[in-house]
């Protein structure tokens, strides 16, 4: 299988952005002391990554001017659901950046990230002609890979910004993800 480059860009960059947002949300909900400037900069980075993913998904469309029609089949199409959830997730990330003290936005970001991973994974899991993806573990793989990429990104950002509290929690998990990737 040779997927379109735009699909690879969307899946990789958006998944890592989701993982970064979930990592920040979990850290803040757990009460870790993280500098507000670090959270703000990380949320901006996640928003930019999501915009890049969105642009890549538009590049994948044959007729971008008809993209709005993708929303119409939300009852039966995982792609339609993804088209709805992605902008909602982006709006929550932007709102959380704007209102950093609102803990409920962090919780909502986790829920929408999980929904977005579900929608994206189910698009692939519904492709019956690709037996490797037409299985229940596709969803688990998408979540683990996206969250793993987000942990690695959060750890790298925390190391660069000297955010010791976050690095102490994410560093070991990110190292495990990196070692698993090298091993594979």
Backbone as JSON Lines, residues from 0, in Angstrom:
{"i":0,"aa":"X","n":[0.84,-1.19,0.0],"ca":[0.0,0.0,0.0],"c":[0.88,1.24,0.0]}
{"i":1,"aa":"X","n":[0.51,2.21,-0.8],"ca":[1.22,3.48,-0.87],"c":[0.26,4.62,-0.57]}
{"i":2,"aa":"X","n":[0.14,5.0,0.72],"ca":[-0.8,6.07,1.05],"c":[-0.32,7.42,0.52]}
{"i":3,"aa":"X","n":[-1.25,8.29,0.3],"ca":[-0.92,9.64,-0.17],"c":[-0.1,10.34,0.92]}
{"i":4,"aa":"X","n":[0.88,11.13,0.49],"ca":[1.75,11.83,1.43],"c":[0.94,12.75,2.35]}
{"i":5,"aa":"X","n":[-0.1,13.35,1.82],"ca":[-0.92,14.25,2.63],"c":[-1.62,13.51,3.77]}
{"i":6,"aa":"X","n":[-2.01,12.26,3.54],"ca":[-2.65,11.46,4.58],"c":[-1.63,11.11,5.67]}
{"i":7,"aa":"X","n":[-0.42,10.79,5.26],"ca":[0.64,10.49,6.22],"c":[0.95,11.72,7.07]}
{"i":8,"aa":"X","n":[1.04,12.89,6.43],"ca":[1.3,14.14,7.15],"c":[0.18,14.41,8.15]}
{"i":9,"aa":"X","n":[-1.06,14.3,7.71],"ca":[-2.19,14.56,8.61],"c":[-2.16,13.62,9.81]}
{"i":10,"aa":"X","n":[-2.05,12.33,9.53],"ca":[-2.13,11.33,10.6],"c":[-0.98,11.5,11.6]}
{"i":11,"aa":"X","n":[0.22,11.74,11.09],"ca":[1.38,11.86,11.97],"c":[1.37,13.15,12.77]}
{"i":12,"aa":"X","n":[1.21,14.27,12.09],"ca":[1.3,15.56,12.77],"c":[0.1,15.79,13.68]}
{"i":13,"aa":"X","n":[-1.09,15.49,13.21],"ca":[-2.27,15.68,14.05],"c":[-2.24,14.74,15.25]}
{"i":14,"aa":"X","n":[-1.8,13.5,15.05],"ca":[-1.71,12.55,16.15],"c":[-0.72,13.0,17.22]}
{"i":15,"aa":"X","n":[0.43,13.53,16.79],"ca":[1.41,14.03,17.75],"c":[0.89,15.26,18.49]}
{"i":16,"aa":"X","n":[0.18,16.12,17.78],"ca":[-0.42,17.3,18.43],"c":[-1.46,16.88,19.46]}
{"i":17,"aa":"X","n":[-2.27,15.89,19.13],"ca":[-3.24,15.37,20.08],"c":[-2.53,14.81,21.31]}
{"i":18,"aa":"X","n":[-1.47,14.06,21.09],"ca":[-0.7,13.5,22.21],"c":[-0.09,14.57,23.09]}
{"i":19,"aa":"X","n":[0.4,15.64,22.47],"ca":[0.96,16.76,23.24],"c":[-0.11,17.42,24.09]}
{"i":20,"aa":"X","n":[-1.26,17.67,23.51],"ca":[-2.36,18.31,24.26],"c":[-2.83,17.41,25.4]}
{"i":21,"aa":"X","n":[-2.97,16.12,25.14],"ca":[-3.41,15.2,26.19],"c":[-2.36,15.13,27.31]}
{"i":22,"aa":"X","n":[-1.09,15.11,26.96],"ca":[-0.03,15.09,27.97],"c":[-0.09,16.33,28.84]}
{"i":23,"aa":"X","n":[-0.24,17.51,28.23],"ca":[-0.35,18.75,29.0],"c":[-1.59,18.73,29.89]}
{"i":24,"aa":"X","n":[-2.7,18.28,29.33],"ca":[-3.95,18.26,30.09],"c":[-3.85,17.33,31.29]}
{"i":25,"aa":"X","n":[-3.31,16.14,31.08],"ca":[-3.16,15.2,32.19],"c":[-2.21,15.74,33.26]}
{"i":26,"aa":"X","n":[-1.13,16.38,32.82],"ca":[-0.17,16.95,33.78],"c":[-0.82,18.05,34.61]}
{"i":27,"aa":"X","n":[-1.57,18.92,33.96],"ca":[-2.22,20.01,34.69],"c":[-3.34,19.5,35.59]}
{"i":28,"aa":"X","n":[-4.1,18.53,35.12],"ca":[-5.17,17.96,35.95],"c":[-4.6,17.19,37.14]}
{"i":29,"aa":"X","n":[-3.38,16.66,36.99],"ca":[-2.72,15.95,38.09],"c":[-2.07,16.92,39.08]}
{"i":30,"aa":"X","n":[-2.08,18.2,38.76],"ca":[-1.54,19.2,39.67],"c":[-0.05,19.47,39.54]}
{"i":31,"aa":"X","n":[0.57,19.08,38.43],"ca":[1.98,19.37,38.24],"c":[2.19,20.87,38.09]}
{"i":32,"aa":"X","n":[3.26,21.35,38.67],"ca":[3.6,22.77,38.58],"c":[4.32,23.02,37.25]}
{"i":33,"aa":"X","n":[3.59,23.58,36.31],"ca":[4.14,23.88,34.99],"c":[3.95,25.37,34.75]}
{"i":34,"aa":"X","n":[4.99,26.01,34.23],"ca":[4.93,27.45,33.97],"c":[3.84,27.74,32.95]}
{"i":35,"aa":"X","n":[3.0,28.75,33.21],"ca":[1.94,29.1,32.25],"c":[2.48,29.44,30.86]}
{"i":36,"aa":"X","n":[3.64,30.05,30.8],"ca":[4.24,30.36,29.5],"c":[4.58,29.12,28.7]}
{"i":37,"aa":"X","n":[5.01,28.08,29.4],"ca":[5.32,26.81,28.73],"c":[4.05,26.18,28.17]}
{"i":38,"aa":"X","n":[3.0,26.17,28.98],"ca":[1.72,25.61,28.53],"c":[1.22,26.39,27.33]}
{"i":39,"aa":"X","n":[1.29,27.7,27.4],"ca":[0.82,28.55,26.3],"c":[1.6,28.27,25.01]}
{"i":40,"aa":"X","n":[2.92,28.22,25.11],"ca":[3.74,27.96,23.93],"c":[3.48,26.57,23.37]}
{"i":41,"aa":"X","n":[3.28,25.59,24.24],"ca":[3.01,24.23,23.79],"c":[1.65,24.13,23.1]}
{"i":42,"aa":"X","n":[0.66,24.86,23.62],"ca":[-0.66,24.84,22.99],"c":[-0.62,25.53,21.62]}
{"i":43,"aa":"X","n":[0.18,26.58,21.5],"ca":[0.33,27.24,20.2],"c":[0.98,26.28,19.2]}
{"i":44,"aa":"X","n":[2.01,25.56,19.66],"ca":[2.66,24.58,18.79],"c":[1.66,23.51,18.36]}
{"i":45,"aa":"X","n":[0.87,23.02,19.3],"ca":[-0.14,22.0,18.97],"c":[-1.14,22.55,17.96]}
{"i":46,"aa":"X","n":[-1.57,23.8,18.15],"ca":[-2.53,24.4,17.22],"c":[-1.93,24.53,15.82]}
{"i":47,"aa":"X","n":[-0.67,24.93,15.74],"ca":[0.0,25.04,14.44],"c":[0.11,23.66,13.78]}
{"i":48,"aa":"X","n":[0.45,22.66,14.58],"ca":[0.54,21.29,14.04],"c":[-0.82,20.82,13.52]}
{"i":49,"aa":"X","n":[-1.87,21.14,14.26],"ca":[-3.22,20.77,13.81],"c":[-3.61,21.5,12.54]}
{"i":50,"aa":"X","n":[-3.2,22.77,12.42],"ca":[-3.47,23.51,11.18],"c":[-2.72,22.91,9.99]}
{"i":51,"aa":"X","n":[-1.5,22.48,10.23],"ca":[-0.73,21.81,9.17],"c":[-1.43,20.52,8.76]}
{"i":52,"aa":"X","n":[-1.89,19.76,9.74],"ca":[-2.64,18.53,9.44],"c":[-3.9,18.81,8.67]}
{"i":53,"aa":"X","n":[-4.62,19.86,9.07],"ca":[-5.84,20.24,8.36],"c":[-5.54,20.64,6.92]}
{"i":54,"aa":"X","n":[-4.47,21.41,6.73],"ca":[-4.09,21.81,5.37],"c":[-3.72,20.58,4.54]}
{"i":55,"aa":"X","n":[-3.04,19.62,5.15],"ca":[-2.68,18.4,4.43],"c":[-3.92,17.61,4.05]}
{"i":56,"aa":"X","n":[-4.91,17.58,4.94],"ca":[-6.13,16.85,4.6],"c":[-6.89,17.53,3.47]}
{"i":57,"aa":"X","n":[-6.86,18.86,3.43],"ca":[-7.48,19.57,2.32],"c":[-6.75,19.29,1.01]}
{"i":58,"aa":"X","n":[-5.41,19.17,1.11],"ca":[-4.62,18.87,-0.09],"c":[-4.96,17.49,-0.64]}
{"i":59,"aa":"X","n":[-5.45,16.62,0.22],"ca":[-5.79,15.26,-0.2],"c":[-7.12,15.21,-0.96]}
{"i":60,"aa":"X","n":[-7.95,16.19,-0.74],"ca":[-9.26,16.19,-1.39],"c":[-9.12,16.45,-2.89]}
{"i":61,"aa":"X","n":[-9.9,15.76,-3.66],"ca":[-9.89,15.98,-5.1],"c":[-10.49,17.33,-5.46]}
{"i":62,"aa":"X","n":[-11.56,17.73,-4.75],"ca":[-12.23,18.99,-5.0],"c":[-12.47,19.69,-3.67]}
{"i":63,"aa":"X","n":[-11.49,20.45,-3.18],"ca":[-11.6,21.1,-1.86],"c":[-12.82,21.99,-1.69]}
{"i":64,"aa":"X","n":[-13.34,22.53,-2.8],"ca":[-14.51,23.4,-2.68],"c":[-15.76,22.64,-2.26]}
{"i":65,"aa":"X","n":[-15.7,21.32,-2.34],"ca":[-16.83,20.49,-1.9],"c":[-16.6,19.86,-0.53]}
{"i":66,"aa":"X","n":[-15.59,20.31,0.18],"ca":[-15.23,19.71,1.47],"c":[-16.36,19.81,2.48]}
{"i":67,"aa":"X","n":[-17.14,20.89,2.4],"ca":[-18.22,21.06,3.37],"c":[-19.23,19.92,3.31]}
{"i":68,"aa":"X","n":[-19.32,19.24,2.15],"ca":[-20.26,18.14,2.01],"c":[-19.89,16.93,2.87]}
{"i":69,"aa":"X","n":[-18.63,16.85,3.26],"ca":[-18.18,15.72,4.07],"c":[-18.9,15.67,5.41]}
{"i":70,"aa":"X","n":[-19.37,16.79,5.89],"ca":[-20.06,16.85,7.18],"c":[-21.44,16.22,7.11]}
{"i":71,"aa":"X","n":[-22.04,16.19,5.94],"ca":[-23.43,15.78,5.8],"c":[-23.71,14.32,6.14]}
{"i":72,"aa":"X","n":[-22.7,13.46,6.07],"ca":[-22.93,12.04,6.29],"c":[-22.41,11.58,7.66]}
{"i":73,"aa":"X","n":[-22.51,12.41,8.67],"ca":[-21.93,12.13,9.97],"c":[-22.55,10.91,10.66]}
{"i":74,"aa":"X","n":[-23.75,10.53,10.28],"ca":[-24.38,9.37,10.92],"c":[-23.78,8.04,10.48]}
{"i":75,"aa":"X","n":[-23.21,8.0,9.3],"ca":[-22.71,6.73,8.76],"c":[-21.23,6.74,8.42]}
{"i":76,"aa":"X","n":[-20.6,7.89,8.37],"ca":[-19.22,7.97,7.88],"c":[-18.26,8.45,8.97]}
{"i":77,"aa":"X","n":[-17.22,7.64,9.19],"ca":[-16.19,8.03,10.16],"c":[-15.43,9.25,9.65]}
{"i":78,"aa":"X","n":[-15.27,9.37,8.34],"ca":[-14.6,10.55,7.78],"c":[-15.4,11.8,8.08]}
{"i":79,"aa":"X","n":[-16.72,11.73,7.95],"ca":[-17.56,12.88,8.27],"c":[-17.44,13.26,9.74]}
{"i":80,"aa":"X","n":[-17.39,12.26,10.6],"ca":[-17.23,12.53,12.03],"c":[-15.88,13.18,12.31]}
{"i":81,"aa":"X","n":[-14.85,12.71,11.61],"ca":[-13.52,13.3,11.78],"c":[-13.52,14.76,11.34]}
{"i":82,"aa":"X","n":[-14.23,15.05,10.26],"ca":[-14.33,16.42,9.74],"c":[-15.01,17.33,10.76]}
{"i":83,"aa":"X","n":[-15.88,16.78,11.57],"ca":[-16.56,17.57,12.61],"c":[-15.69,17.7,13.87]}
{"i":84,"aa":"X","n":[-15.07,16.6,14.27],"ca":[-14.32,16.58,15.53],"c":[-13.02,17.38,15.45]}
{"i":85,"aa":"X","n":[-12.32,17.33,14.31],"ca":[-11.05,18.05,14.2],"c":[-11.19,19.54,14.46]}
{"i":86,"aa":"X","n":[-12.1,20.26,13.8],"ca":[-12.24,21.69,14.11],"c":[-12.7,21.94,15.54]}
{"i":87,"aa":"X","n":[-13.54,21.05,16.07],"ca":[-13.97,21.2,17.47],"c":[-12.78,21.07,18.4]}
{"i":88,"aa":"X","n":[-11.91,20.11,18.14],"ca":[-10.7,19.93,18.95],"c":[-9.79,21.15,18.82]}
{"i":89,"aa":"X","n":[-9.65,21.66,17.61],"ca":[-8.82,22.84,17.4],"c":[-9.39,24.04,18.16]}
{"i":90,"aa":"X","n":[-10.7,24.18,18.17],"ca":[-11.34,25.27,18.9],"c":[-11.11,25.15,20.4]}
{"i":91,"aa":"X","n":[-11.16,23.94,20.91],"ca":[-10.91,23.73,22.35],"c":[-9.46,24.04,22.69]}
{"i":92,"aa":"X","n":[-8.53,23.63,21.84],"ca":[-7.11,23.95,22.08],"c":[-6.91,25.46,22.09]}
{"i":93,"aa":"X","n":[-7.5,26.17,21.13],"ca":[-7.39,27.63,21.08],"c":[-8.06,28.26,22.3]}
{"i":94,"aa":"X","n":[-9.2,27.74,22.7],"ca":[-9.9,28.28,23.88],"c":[-9.08,28.05,25.14]}
{"i":95,"aa":"X","n":[-8.47,26.89,25.24],"ca":[-7.64,26.58,26.4],"c":[-6.43,27.51,26.45]}
{"i":96,"aa":"X","n":[-5.87,27.83,25.29],"ca":[-4.76,28.78,25.25],"c":[-5.25,30.15,25.74]}
{"i":97,"aa":"X","n":[-6.45,30.52,25.32],"ca":[-7.01,31.82,25.68],"c":[-7.39,31.88,27.16]}
{"i":98,"aa":"X","n":[-7.9,30.77,27.7],"ca":[-8.33,30.67,29.1],"c":[-7.54,29.56,29.8]}
{"i":99,"aa":"X","n":[-6.26,29.78,30.09],"ca":[-5.41,28.7,30.59],"c":[-5.82,28.15,31.97]}
{"i":100,"aa":"X","n":[-6.58,28.91,32.73],"ca":[-6.97,28.46,34.07],"c":[-8.21,27.57,34.07]}
{"i":101,"aa":"X","n":[-8.87,27.43,32.93],"ca":[-10.11,26.65,32.86],"c":[-9.77,25.16,32.76]}
{"i":102,"aa":"X","n":[-9.83,24.48,33.88],"ca":[-9.51,23.06,33.92],"c":[-10.47,22.21,33.11]}
{"i":103,"aa":"X","n":[-11.71,22.68,32.98],"ca":[-12.69,21.92,32.22],"c":[-12.31,21.87,30.74]}
{"i":104,"aa":"X","n":[-11.58,22.87,30.25],"ca":[-11.13,22.84,28.85],"c":[-10.06,21.76,28.66]}
{"i":105,"aa":"X","n":[-9.22,21.57,29.67],"ca":[-8.23,20.49,29.6],"c":[-8.92,19.14,29.53]}
{"i":106,"aa":"X","n":[-9.94,18.96,30.34],"ca":[-10.7,17.72,30.33],"c":[-11.43,17.52,28.99]}
{"i":107,"aa":"X","n":[-12.01,18.58,28.47],"ca":[-12.69,18.52,27.17],"c":[-11.69,18.21,26.05]}
{"i":108,"aa":"X","n":[-10.48,18.74,26.16],"ca":[-9.45,18.46,25.17],"c":[-9.1,16.97,25.15]}
{"i":109,"aa":"X","n":[-9.04,16.35,26.31],"ca":[-8.77,14.91,26.38],"c":[-9.88,14.12,25.69]}
{"i":110,"aa":"X","n":[-11.11,14.49,25.98],"ca":[-12.25,13.78,25.38],"c":[-12.26,13.94,23.86]}
{"i":111,"aa":"X","n":[-12.05,15.15,23.39],"ca":[-12.06,15.38,21.93],"c":[-10.86,14.73,21.25]}
{"i":112,"aa":"X","n":[-9.71,14.71,21.9],"ca":[-8.55,14.01,21.33],"c":[-8.86,12.53,21.17]}
{"i":113,"aa":"X","n":[-9.48,11.94,22.19],"ca":[-9.85,10.52,22.11],"c":[-10.87,10.29,20.99]}
{"i":114,"aa":"X","n":[-11.82,11.2,20.85],"ca":[-12.8,11.08,19.75],"c":[-12.13,11.2,18.39]}
{"i":115,"aa":"X","n":[-11.19,12.12,18.27],"ca":[-10.49,12.31,17.0],"c":[-9.65,11.09,16.66]}
{"i":116,"aa":"X","n":[-8.94,10.54,17.64],"ca":[-8.2,9.3,17.39],"c":[-9.13,8.18,16.97]}
{"i":117,"aa":"X","n":[-10.29,8.1,17.61],"ca":[-11.27,7.07,17.27],"c":[-11.75,7.22,15.83]}
{"i":118,"aa":"X","n":[-12.1,8.44,15.46],"ca":[-12.58,8.67,14.09],"c":[-11.51,8.32,13.07]}
{"i":119,"aa":"X","n":[-10.29,8.79,13.29],"ca":[-9.2,8.53,12.35],"c":[-8.92,7.04,12.26]}
{"i":120,"aa":"X","n":[-8.85,6.38,13.4],"ca":[-8.56,4.94,13.4],"c":[-9.66,4.15,12.72]}
{"i":121,"aa":"X","n":[-10.9,4.53,12.94],"ca":[-12.01,3.78,12.35],"c":[-12.08,3.95,10.84]}
{"i":122,"aa":"X","n":[-11.59,5.08,10.33],"ca":[-11.51,5.23,8.87],"c":[-10.62,4.12,8.31]}
{"i":123,"aa":"X","n":[-9.5,3.89,8.97],"ca":[-8.58,2.85,8.5],"c":[-9.11,1.45,8.82]}
{"i":124,"aa":"X","n":[-9.7,1.28,10.0],"ca":[-10.2,-0.04,10.4],"c":[-11.34,-0.51,9.49]}
{"i":125,"aa":"X","n":[-12.04,0.41,8.86],"ca":[-13.15,0.04,7.98],"c":[-12.69,-0.37,6.59]}
{"i":126,"aa":"X","n":[-11.4,-0.26,6.31],"ca":[-10.87,-0.68,5.01],"c":[-10.65,-2.19,5.04]}
{"i":127,"aa":"X","n":[-11.67,-2.93,4.68],"ca":[-11.63,-4.39,4.79],"c":[-10.58,-5.03,3.88]}
{"i":128,"aa":"X","n":[-10.21,-4.36,2.8],"ca":[-9.25,-4.96,1.88],"c":[-7.82,-4.85,2.39]}
{"i":129,"aa":"X","n":[-7.59,-4.12,3.49],"ca":[-6.28,-4.09,4.13],"c":[-6.43,-4.82,5.46]}
{"i":130,"aa":"X","n":[-6.11,-6.11,5.46],"ca":[-6.38,-6.96,6.6],"c":[-5.63,-6.53,7.86]}
{"i":131,"aa":"X","n":[-4.46,-5.91,7.7],"ca":[-3.7,-5.48,8.87],"c":[-4.43,-4.39,9.65]}
{"i":132,"aa":"X","n":[-5.26,-3.62,9.0],"ca":[-5.98,-2.54,9.67],"c":[-7.4,-2.91,10.04]}
{"i":133,"aa":"X","n":[-7.96,-3.88,9.4],"ca":[-9.36,-4.25,9.65],"c":[-9.43,-5.15,10.88]}
{"i":134,"aa":"X","n":[-9.05,-4.59,12.02],"ca":[-9.05,-5.34,13.27],"c":[-9.27,-4.39,14.44]}
{"i":135,"aa":"X","n":[-9.66,-4.91,15.59],"ca":[-9.94,-4.06,16.75],"c":[-8.72,-3.31,17.28]}
{"i":136,"aa":"X","n":[-7.52,-3.82,17.06],"ca":[-6.32,-3.18,17.6],"c":[-5.91,-1.91,16.85]}
{"i":137,"aa":"X","n":[-6.54,-1.64,15.72],"ca":[-6.21,-0.42,14.98],"c":[-6.44,0.81,15.83]}
{"i":138,"aa":"X","n":[-7.54,0.86,16.54],"ca":[-7.83,2.0,17.43],"c":[-6.78,2.11,18.53]}
{"i":139,"aa":"X","n":[-6.45,1.0,19.14],"ca":[-5.44,0.99,20.2],"c":[-4.1,1.49,19.65]}
{"i":140,"aa":"X","n":[-3.73,1.02,18.47],"ca":[-2.47,1.44,17.85],"c":[-2.45,2.94,17.59]}
{"i":141,"aa":"X","n":[-3.54,3.49,17.07],"ca":[-3.58,4.92,16.79],"c":[-3.42,5.73,18.08]}
{"i":142,"aa":"X","n":[-4.1,5.31,19.12],"ca":[-4.01,6.04,20.38],"c":[-2.61,5.93,20.96]}
{"i":143,"aa":"X","n":[-2.04,4.72,20.96],"ca":[-0.7,4.55,21.54],"c":[0.38,5.28,20.74]}
{"i":144,"aa":"X","n":[0.28,5.23,19.43],"ca":[1.29,5.91,18.62],"c":[1.15,7.43,18.76]}
{"i":145,"aa":"X","n":[-0.07,7.93,18.71],"ca":[-0.29,9.38,18.88],"c":[0.13,9.86,20.25]}
{"i":146,"aa":"X","n":[-0.26,9.12,21.3],"ca":[0.11,9.53,22.65],"c":[1.62,9.39,22.86]}
{"i":147,"aa":"X","n":[2.21,8.36,22.27],"ca":[3.65,8.19,22.37],"c":[4.4,9.35,21.71]}
{"i":148,"aa":"X","n":[3.95,9.74,20.53],"ca":[4.57,10.89,19.85],"c":[4.38,12.17,20.67]}
{"i":149,"aa":"X","n":[3.21,12.32,21.27],"ca":[2.96,13.49,22.12],"c":[3.83,13.5,23.36]}
{"i":150,"aa":"X","n":[4.06,12.34,23.97],"ca":[4.95,12.25,25.13],"c":[6.38,12.62,24.77]}
{"i":151,"aa":"X","n":[6.84,12.1,23.64],"ca":[8.2,12.43,23.2],"c":[8.32,13.93,22.93]}
{"i":152,"aa":"X","n":[7.33,14.49,22.26],"ca":[7.34,15.93,21.97],"c":[7.28,16.75,23.25]}
{"i":153,"aa":"X","n":[6.4,16.38,24.18],"ca":[6.28,17.1,25.45],"c":[7.58,17.0,26.25]}
{"i":154,"aa":"X","n":[8.22,15.84,26.23],"ca":[9.49,15.68,26.95],"c":[10.58,16.53,26.34]}
{"i":155,"aa":"X","n":[10.64,16.57,25.02],"ca":[11.66,17.39,24.35],"c":[11.43,18.87,24.66]}
{"i":156,"aa":"X","n":[10.18,19.3,24.6],"ca":[9.88,20.7,24.92],"c":[10.18,21.01,26.38]}
{"i":157,"aa":"X","n":[9.83,20.08,27.28],"ca":[10.08,20.28,28.7],"c":[11.58,20.33,29.0]}
{"i":158,"aa":"X","n":[12.36,19.5,28.31],"ca":[13.82,19.52,28.5],"c":[14.4,20.84,28.02]}
{"i":159,"aa":"X","n":[13.9,21.33,26.89],"ca":[14.39,22.6,26.35],"c":[14.0,23.8,27.19]}
{"i":160,"aa":"X","n":[12.86,23.71,27.88],"ca":[12.37,24.84,28.68],"c":[12.67,24.66,30.17]}
{"i":161,"aa":"X","n":[13.41,23.61,30.52],"ca":[13.78,23.32,31.91],"c":[12.54,23.17,32.8]}
{"i":162,"aa":"X","n":[11.54,22.47,32.3],"ca":[10.33,22.17,33.06],"c":[10.54,20.8,33.74]}
{"i":163,"aa":"X","n":[11.21,20.85,34.89],"ca":[11.62,19.62,35.57],"c":[10.45,18.76,36.03]}
{"i":164,"aa":"X","n":[9.39,19.38,36.52],"ca":[8.24,18.61,37.02],"c":[7.61,17.78,35.9]}
{"i":165,"aa":"X","n":[7.44,18.39,34.74],"ca":[6.85,17.67,33.61],"c":[7.83,16.64,33.06]}
{"i":166,"aa":"X","n":[9.09,17.01,32.96],"ca":[10.1,16.11,32.42],"c":[10.26,14.87,33.29]}
{"i":167,"aa":"X","n":[10.14,15.03,34.61],"ca":[10.27,13.89,35.52],"c":[9.15,12.87,35.29]}
{"i":168,"aa":"X","n":[7.99,13.34,34.88],"ca":[6.85,12.44,34.65],"c":[6.81,11.9,33.23]}
{"i":169,"aa":"X","n":[7.15,12.73,32.26],"ca":[7.03,12.29,30.86],"c":[8.32,11.67,30.34]}
{"i":170,"aa":"X","n":[9.44,12.04,30.9],"ca":[10.73,11.55,30.4],"c":[10.83,10.04,30.34]}
{"i":171,"aa":"X","n":[10.54,9.32,31.45],"ca":[10.65,7.85,31.39],"c":[9.69,7.23,30.37]}
{"i":172,"aa":"X","n":[8.48,7.75,30.26],"ca":[7.53,7.22,29.29],"c":[8.02,7.48,27.87]}
{"i":173,"aa":"X","n":[8.53,8.69,27.64],"ca":[9.03,9.03,26.3],"c":[10.24,8.17,25.94]}
{"i":174,"aa":"X","n":[11.11,7.9,26.91],"ca":[12.26,7.04,26.66],"c":[11.8,5.63,26.29]}
{"i":175,"aa":"X","n":[10.77,5.15,26.98],"ca":[10.21,3.84,26.65],"c":[9.65,3.8,25.23]}
{"i":176,"aa":"X","n":[8.98,4.88,24.83],"ca":[8.43,4.95,23.47],"c":[9.55,4.94,22.45]}
{"i":177,"aa":"X","n":[10.59,5.72,22.69],"ca":[11.72,5.77,21.77],"c":[12.41,4.41,21.66]}
{"i":178,"aa":"X","n":[12.63,3.76,22.79],"ca":[13.27,2.44,22.77],"c":[12.4,1.41,22.06]}
{"i":179,"aa":"X","n":[11.1,1.48,22.26],"ca":[10.19,0.57,21.56],"c":[10.25,0.81,20.06]}
{"i":180,"aa":"X","n":[10.34,2.07,19.65],"ca":[10.43,2.4,18.23],"c":[11.74,1.9,17.63]}
{"i":181,"aa":"X","n":[12.83,2.04,18.35],"ca":[14.12,1.56,17.87],"c":[14.12,0.04,17.78]}
{"i":182,"aa":"X","n":[13.55,-0.6,18.78],"ca":[13.48,-2.05,18.81],"c":[12.68,-2.62,17.65]}
{"i":183,"aa":"X","n":[11.61,-1.9,17.31],"ca":[10.72,-2.35,16.24],"c":[11.42,-2.24,14.92]}
